[in-house]
Amino acid sequence: MSDSLQATQYSPLLGEETAAHSGHGDPMALRERSLLLREIVAAQQEKAAERRTFLVVINIADTKNYDDIIRVFGYKFADDLLNIRLADLDFIRQDQPAFRVGFWSIGLIYRTTGEDDLRYSWAKLNAVLAKPLICRGIPISIKAGIGICDLMKSPIAAEDLLQATYLAGQAGAASPTGWTECNYDLAEDHRRAFTLISDAGHALTTADEFQLSYQARVTLRSGQADAVEALLRWYHPVLGRVTPDEFIPLIEATGLVRDLTSWVLAYAIAQAAKWHSDNQKLKICVKISTKSLEEDDFVSRLRELLETYKFPPAYLELEFSERRSFSNLPVARGRLLELREMGVNISIDDFGTGTNSFWSLENIPANILKIDRNMIKSLPDNVRHQALVKSMIRMAHELDMEVVAEGVETAAVRDMLHGWNCDFAEGFLLNRPMPADAFISWFTETFPRN
C-alpha cells in the first residue's frame, strides 16, 4: 500500500463505532451529478436573507487512495468504507440527499443561519473526516479534503462552479484546516481549457488557426545560420493567440496529440523541402511530444513523410523536452535509436530545468543538447549559472554532443557563449519567430549566399 493509505492501531472505541454504522445502505444510492447541478441552480436563485447556502464537495479519498484500497481489499470493501463515511456525514446532510461527484467524492447542499454555526460545522466536518475508518476490524486512515462554495455569492454557471468546488476539495486535503473555499478563477481556467480541447480538432482542419513560425539558429563559430526552428502557434478565433505552454499539455492529454504531431511534421518538412529546392539548405528543428514515441507507427510515418517530400533525414532535428517524461523508456529509446539510424538528429530541449538532467543524458540517445533559455538569459548577472553553463557545454562535448543556447538576446551573452565554445545560439538577438515568407526574406538578406 502507498504511504497515503495507512492501517492504524485497532481500538475498541473505533470498532464499536463501525458496528453502529454497518449496513448503512448502498453507496450506489447516491444521486447522480446531473441532479446536483439542478440543486445548485435552484440554490443560487434563493433570496432568503436570514440564511446562507453552500455547495460542499467532499473528496473522501483521492484516486490513489481508492486504487490502493481496490488493489489490496477489493471493491466490496471499498463500498463498505464509503457507507461508513456516509453515515458519519449525517449531521451535515440535514436530511438532504448526497450526490455522487466522482469515484469517492460526494456533493451536498448545506444551509446555515450564522457564522458561529458555520465555523462549528466546518470544524466538525474536518474532525469527522480525519478519523480512521474501521471496516471488518481493519482500521484504514485516508486523507480527505473539503471544497466549499457560497452559493449566494457565486456568479458562474453550475457546471463550472461544481468543477471549481471539486478542485477546492482536492486542495483542501493539503490544507491545515482540511477545507478550501472555491476559487472562481479555477472555474474560468477549466472553462477555457475545455474550450481549447473542444476546438483543437476543428482547428486542425481550418486554415490559419494553427500556424508555424520560424526562428533561425546561428553557428557561433562562423556567424552563419544553417538551421531554423519551427514553432507552433494557435490563433483561436475567439480567444486570440494561445501560447503553446497552455494548449500543448491539454492536447497531449487527448488522442489529438497524434493528429497535431502529424500536422506539424508535415508542414515543417514540406516548408523545409521547398527551401531546399530554392537552394536554401536549412536544417529544420521540430518540437515533438514524448507521447509520439508510444505510437507503434511513428517511425514509419515519419519515414514516409521524408520520402514523400524527398527530404534528407540529416536535415531534420526532433526535439524532446527534458520536462516531459517518457512513460515507457525502453520502447521510446528503441524508437529514438531507429531515428538516429535513419540519420535524424535528436535533441534534448529545455536542458537544465528538469529534475532528471543526468538521467536524460544517460538514457536519451541524443546528439544535441539545448540549454534552457531562462538559464541563458540570466548569465550576465548570475555567476553560478555561468559556472553551470560552462560545465554543461564541456560535458556535452565530452559526450560527443553539440550544444545550442536558447534565449540569446544580447551580444554580450552571445560573445560569452562563443568564448566557452558553445556551438549554436537561438534567440531574439538574431530574429523573432516569423511566418515562412517573412523568414526566408529576412534570412536571404541577413545571410546572403554566394
TATAGI-V860330 format. One line per field, one symbol per residue. ss: DSSP state (2 for helix, 1 for strand, 0 for the rest). A space follows every 10 residues. Layout:
ss = ???
This chain:
ss = 0000011000 0222222222 2000002220 1022222222 2222000000 0111111110 0022222222 2220222222 2222222202 2220000011 1100111111 1100222222 2222222222 0011100111 1000111111 0000000222 2222222222 2200000011 1002222222 2222222222 2222000001 1111111110 0000111111 1111110001 1102222222 2200022222 2222222222 2222222000 0011111002 2222000222 2222222200 0022211111 1000000022 2222222222 2200111111 1000002222 2220000111 1022222022 2022222222 2222222200 0111100000 2222222220 0001110000 0001022222 2222220000
